[in-house]
Amino acid sequence: MEPVGSFLPGKSGSSHFDPVVFVKQPRTILRLLCWVFSMVVFSCIVNEGYMNIGSERLLCVFNKNADACNYGVTVGVVCFLGSVCFLVLDIYFPTIHSVRLRRRATLIDMVFSALASFLWFVGFCFLANQWQQTTEEELPLAQGSDAARAAVAFCFFSILTWAGLTALALQTFINLFQNFSLFTDQLDDSAGYHDNARSTPVANGVTIVTTNPYQQAPPFSETLSLDPSALTPAPVF
């Protein structure tokens, strides 16, 4: 669903911002879900994703693989900040009058959403594989098991939400091109009216302006046919 406002350059920013309508949009709902899911993943790993067994050294609950915890925290923080930035962009998107800036913003949104969906897919596979290899002996009293399962589950949910944002951004990008092409075609048609008339010089310094009957004439205009002989000045006796 497109943001509040029209895609046509002439109508950009003409709609008043309505918070209720904005929150009900599918794009906003998916953006908020991505924000929540990212926060859940990295908070679960940071708070309960590490354990210490008989030493002061903290070990990752995912098969004691520090790379798994670092990957989940990094992707979670990046997507958390990205969700906030693009949420602000969605609010100010209707006020952007330049179609070129709108296309660039939509393209960045689409690329980032597709990359985030791919990173969450990799993270889901990585964390799930490491969690399957974790034995009960490595987790005394099931320490951090709930947080690990929650991190894996919300990695999977994040794949779906970011993929949905990618599809919406692609739809917006296509609509921008279609509406901008229609807008430029209308400008070309109106500019073509000026090419219909051409001037033809004749004798006695008189210029005749004629129109091409095979070209479209502008609205509310009449074609006037002039006889060159009628414009010749009468002889003076």
Disulfide bonds with the S-S distance in Angstrom:
Cys60-Cys69 1.82
